[in-house]
Amino acid sequence: MLNVLFYFQVHQPYRLRHVNVLDIGSNSNLFDERMNREVMHKVAEKCYLPTNKLLLDLICKFEGRFRISFSITGCAIEQFKLYSPQTLDSFKALVDTGCVELLGETYYHSLAFLYDTNEFLDQVALHRQLMQDEFGYYTETFRNTELIYQDNLSDLIYEIEGFKTIITEGVDRILQWRTPLYAYKNYSKDINLLLKYYQLADDIAFRFSNRDWPEYPLTVDKFVNWIDHLTLAEKNNRNLFLNLFMDYETFGEHQWAESGIFDFMQHFPDEVLKRPHLGFTTPKETHNLANYQQESLSFMEPVSWADEQRDLSAWLENDMQKNAIESFYYLLSRIKQKGDPELLEIARKMSTSDHFYYMCTKYFQDGDVHKYFSPYDSPDQAYIYYINALADLEERL
Amino acid sequence: MKVLMFTWEFPPLISGGLGMACYGMVKALLAQGIKIDLVLPTKEMVYFPLREESDVDTLPTVFLDPVMHTEYLSRRFKTMNERLEFLGISTQPESYLQLTDIQLFMTAVKKEYWLSETVTKEEHEVWDEMTTHLIGDEDLIRKVQEYTLRAERFARELDFNLIHVHDWLTYPSGMIAKRLSGKPLVVHMHATEFDRAGGPGDERIHKIEHSGMSYADRVIAVSQYTAQMVMSRYRIDTGKIRIVHNAITISEDTVLTKRRIFKGPTILFLGRITLQKGPDYFLEVAQRVLKVHPEARFIMAGTGDMARKLLRRSANMRLMNKFLFAGFLNRKQVETILRASDIYVLPSVSEPFGISPLEAMAFGITSIISKQSGVAEVVNHAFKIDYWDVDLMAETINHLIENPAKCRKMGIDGMHEVNRIHWTEAAQKIREIYSSLLALYIKSNP
């Protein structure tokens, strides 16, 4: 049996205003409310609302056989409440079907794991509480920001927070000859480890509308046949897990409606469920489904799902990124010492990984995917606004 | 006495360093009874007959063509700027913007971004100025050629006793006017190409500078420092050179009182971020000071071709959120940043005069001035340090941070000193130069 696991990441950062030195100390809002509202409206209209409706219909149609999972950040939930309450309602309706698993993560989609363990655990707890409050859901599976993972993360997540499963990228340099289709264990064999099958996941997330791709256009038939082929290698009836992890904004936002992405999704479950040895499941259920001794994998160095390198270089490569994040965690510790809850909330919104992603210079010359996602004109500007915002925050201490 | 004056910049529309200096000088000359016909790089064939002190602000205008002039007089303009825009004056100090700045600007921007609603009003103004006036079909040299071709008509049709021109952009006009009228020519040297380029610079400009100064009857240098440069680099006859230091004009609506932005000591660099201004030395100093005084804040205000490099370098030095980039500031914003600063640093590699430290001192800000500047010759209550001596600069700043009372006293003494520097004195010296030239002229043309 091969189980398809869909996990969709739902996240919207609080984008910073163009903070100038002269604005410092004027106690003005550091975040670009207008832009954040506009983006939320746009994405809700193009992606969240239509896709949620589509998925709800599919879940109802297949009566429990079509199952999916979401990870929704605290920043996204807060901005739903501010700018698009009906989006939050539509997610609640999905969760209420019982066919949706919610994953745990850091409330602010932050890189805290890499810099400040206490802050990391605080944000994980905050997020768990938020899922409890908003959806009445207790999270059992963990995904760290951008699927960043290394061995000691699993210790924290298992020992302190008691998560049972963790998901990350199926990085070649770790897997080597292995396939990401099996459920693995972390290095200490305490926790279930699921790995993204990036070739197929990225076919949907990145290549779906790319006319230069030899496989264009991607039809449901073709895609399900590929999946079917994956099962041939398994002769011992071990359960396989095909982890299709992607940004939720893939639907209607990164891949426009005109590309046929919604049609694809509409017919995909049907085609999968026609075949008796294929099905859907969610991460927390893999525990019981793994009918074999799970091999343990060690991740000495951090991995992520970003860019070709699948490492931290999208957020923490150049000097601007490093100076910005080091300044941030230094300031955060000072704010925590002071114990001002209002400042702490503002600061935490600035811990979101997107801020550092905007400062990435790797692909700037080529006008690549980073640029597509950045609200600023250049990495330099993103850096200037961020540093000015930090300086402002420090003056408020 | 009537002077035909050519200059490239004049406020309110152009207020770069050259424009501000010309404004102060002309106003003070008018106060001493000298009449000036001013020619600016306007699109229309006009000149500005200035007779009284107040004329520098109203800029009365005459079209050379009488028919055009009658038509002009019949027009109604709502504002001064509207009227000046009709005459076609660009609003950016072009002589101070290098082609590389513009290229950098053009490659660094996305048009869609600048025209979108997300840009601030100030940024939009920069865009407008850049696009309307700089990215035209002609480069600066060609504009100078056109300006020069028109000088002939002014020289023939106007009546004057002598000619006074400012910087290389107007030297060719001055030479033509002298050739046609035979009247004495004074060329004013505000900045040489060596200063601007921070290196050899554009050879065409050197040639213009050299021939202008050679053909002139008097060369006015804005400092001893510049006079040295004129003698050693251009080999101009020492007997022709006179030194007249610049002064400042603080407009009456300027608010000088302190209004802090940062709790910690605030140290300011204000100027173009180019090799000439030594911004890299400022960064070195900041790194040294912040090791001892992490509570200090360093502000770099301005734009220029070195901005990106310095931004990356400051991040590499891990100066955290203590070294900030304020970008391009307009007049009002400059005032805001000056009110918020405690120490001003001018680390210029080569600064013929350098008016902005005087302005900073007028705000009571303690100033550290590069020894390689003209302004160092006119003030005593400021620290004068070689631009390359970053250790000494850092020590000085540390000392000032540790002794705030001393820092304040230095600032106040500096303010009093600067308040005594008036254009009147400079204008008197210029008038004496005019008079002696006229006397010589009359003697040789009886």
Interface residues (C-beta under 8 A of the other chain):
Chain A: H18 N20 V21 L22 I24 G25 D32 M35 N318 D319 M320 K322 N323 A324 E326 S327 Y330 L331 P375 D377 S378 D380 Y383 I384 I387 N388 L390 A391 E394 E395
Chain B: A108 V109 K110 Y113 T118 V119 T120 E123 R260 I261 F262 K263 R297 I299 A301 R308 L311 R312 S314 A315 N316 R318 L319 M320 N321 K322 L324 F325 A326 G327 L329 Q333 T336 I337
